[in-house]
Amino acid sequence: MANNRAEIQELTLEEVMGDRFGRYSKYIIQERALPDIRDGLKPVQRRILFSMFTEGNTQDKAFRKSAKTVGNVIGNYHPHGDTSVYDAMVRMSQDWKMKTPLIDMHGNNGSMDGDPPAAMRYTEARLSKIANELLQDIDKETVELVLNFDDTTHEPTVLPARYPNLLVNGATGISAGYATDIPPHNLEEVVDAAIYLIAHPNASLDKLMDFVKGPDFPTGGIIQGIKGLRSAYKTGKGKIVVRSKTEIESMRGGKEQIVITEIPYEVNKATMVRKIDEIRLSKKIEGIADVRDETDRNGLRIVIELKKDTPAQGILTYLLKNTDMQVTYNFNMIAIDGRSPQQVGLKQILKAYLAHKKEVIIRRTQFLLNKATKREHIVQGLIKAVSILDKVIKVIRGSKNKSDAKDNLVKEFSFTLAQAEAIVSLQLYRLTNTDITQLQKEADELEAQIKDYHAILNDEKALHALMRKELREVKKAYAKERITVIEDEIEELKVEKEVLVAEEDVVVSVTKEGYLKRTSLRSYGASNAEEIGLRDGDYPLFTEKHSTLEHIVIFTSKGNVINRPIHEIPEFKWKDIGEHLSQSIPLEPEEKVIAVYGMKDFTEEERFVFITKDGYIKQTLASEYAPKRTYRSRSATGIKLKSKTDECLAVYKITDDKDLDVFLVTHLGFGLRYALPEVSTVGAGAIGVKSINLKKDDYVVNGIIFNPSEGHKSVMLVTHRGSVKKMNVTAIDAISRAKRGLLVLRELKNKPHRVSLVIDVNEEETEWTVVTDKGTKAVIIPKNYAYSDRYNNGSFVLDEDTDGIPVEHYTKMMVQIED
């Protein structure tokens, strides 16, 4: 049955929710979370201060229980939970959060360590001296008063505020759709800027920033980033860096310690100290011996004691980067201006404050003018009455009562009702000669005051002069020196490896199949070098001793390069296989490791030479292969391959190419030698230039880089039929890049030899193992072979039909460990 009651409305859920949430949002924005641009206070703060002021709980009186103040605020002005009121009250008393605390509190009001305050029944509070400057003249109709929540009393919508409190004490708050973060500033600087703006209303932001250098946090610290400051003061949004103030002190025994005396604003000191100590315990960096909080009544002091020979500056840089010793502060200056939230800059805040101060002075002056005018009128009536005292007394004595006496005085002597009231209420002792003189003196003073009040109301210059005078009085009484230091640029925190990594020599090994590991010298020394852990068919490509502060770069057949800081390579015993590259870096199918180099630094003095199967070659600076941001999870481009069938065959590290030659050998048996300077230096993503002019179906088997001035250079050629030939490359004439080259094998009509392997022989006594596609192995000892000319096909060590075609070669790798 339909309900037709008139008081019931049918509304959609969307209408109800939208309307109710809209009302709620407007309430919490205007009446709870955001400060007013004029006095810099949120409603709860304003109500606390006003309640304490009206109750006489001021700086010149005794302290009063906080619970009493909280009760008064809840009962009269702020019908919310006592916790929210007490928390706001406590914050206004904390000198590490408020630049000028508005409440003095006896007892435990919390700490920088995040300790909670004592319950309100234990603490006592009163207004601070500077809080009186916010409330002064509130009884002179300077601000609008409105009825409280239950219409039993009145409360102010804003305080008179004799200084720009929003900038001086800052504000933080979160409401529906808005959040505000306004940092505290130095009172003297803010007042100077306001005074300047009175005389120069069109002042530029840069000029105002000559006065307001930046935030002045109660906890001090160092601000970096003048660009962020300027952006914040212009638009209301900006970012700066705030870091702790530190010193490095020397100790006995060659040790040092880092001493922190100031920390960033609103950083929890205990949490910060705990984080530093966790870094010490977890040994994320070496060198921290102890962390102590030595803060006492004399000030903040945190000591980080370092071990002997520890780089103090490096440790400090790491801690600044990885703890709250340095934080980013984001300006988001939003305040209620004209009963709506606005993103405001420095000039807008100062202009809004000055407009408010101007209105306060005008309203106060008008109030005082009205009061003085009324009093002057009364005093003139009393003076007149005294001059005709006998007649006045006669009229009063002849009157029936007080009301009749007033009427008769008005009728007989033309007094006004107000004057007549004052005359009949006059006490007889006021008729002495002294008091008559005082009345005349008071009349003269009132006349002068009225004249001054009219000047303030009618002359803008006089009004501005008074505004400046009052601001200077506040500055003189409460100015303090700036404690936060401002630096123009944000210093980049670059942590040196020496700080992060304990330096140690280790043995690093990388295999052809992509297994890598590092082994301590102790483990390596206790093992047989030949007992390296390997999978079947795998062999070591790189085995060298390096420091944990160094890198290795791994080049693959697909032209990719993988960076690995040695300290990040997983540690295994020498007999263990190690970790495969694919566990952290995606590898393509059939992608193999072809070259590995240890790197101390990625400088422009060193270069890499790349040789590809399709006949391309290039040089690239080693600096191009420094670790990128994503080096842990992906490989970078070493050389760009022109086709899908192309592959990178060899990579050589050189320091200078002027004395070096290139020697390339193709599958069809062509060899080409030319000077390496003919190969240009290009970027990591380049293909390079043509290295050799290939016949159809021919390809490069391998290439070597050598210095012809150093004498004989040996190369071993292995053909697909299993023949091995040793050549002296220096005996081959140098031609030029991209030519066809000379035949290095004798061409046979039947079953001609084709080159399968080109082995760069560095030491005559080295043993090389050749592996075929059928898994057969043959050992080649280069010193047992004589040099052959270009027309010799060498001697057989394998049979193509029974043993298979040679596909790989490797040598034993030994690491020399010095004592």
Secondary structure, DSSP 8 states (H G I E B T S, - for coil): -----TT-----HHHHHHHHHHHHHHHHIIIIIS-BTTT---HHHHHHHHHHHHTT--TTS--EEHHHHHHHHHHHT--S-HHHHHHHHHHTT-TTT-SS-SEEEES----TT------TTT-EEEE-TTHHHHHTTGGGT-S-EEE-TTSSSEEESS---SS-HHHHH-EEEEETTEEEEE----HHHHHHHHHHHHH-TT--HHHHHHH--S---TT--EEE-HHHHHHHHHHSEEEEEEE-EEEEEE-GGG-EEEEEEE--TT--HHHHHHHHHHHHHHTSSS-EEEEEE--BTTB--EEEEE-TT--HHHHHHHHHHHSTTEEEEEEE-EEESSSSEEE--HHHHHHHHHHHHHHHHHHHHHHHHHHHHHHHHHHHHHHHHHHTHHHHHHHHHTSSSHHHHHHHHHHHH---HHHHHHHHT--GGGGSHHHHHHHHHHHHHHHHHHHHHHHHHH-HHHHHHHHHHHHHHHHHHH-----SEEESS-------HHHHS---EEEEEEETTSEEEEEEHHHHHTS-GGG----TT--EEEEEEEETTSEEEEEETTSEEEEEEGGGS-B--TTS--EEGGGTS---TT--EEEEEEES---SS-EEEEEETTSEEEEEEGGGGS--TTTTT--EESS--SSTT--EEEEEEES--TT-EEEEEETTSEEEEEEGGGS-B--TT---EE-S---TT--EEEEEEE-GGGS--EEEEEETTSEEEEEEGGGS----TTS--EE-S---SSS---EEEEEE---TT--EEEEETTS-EEEE-GGGS-B--TT---EESS-HHHH--EEEEEE--------
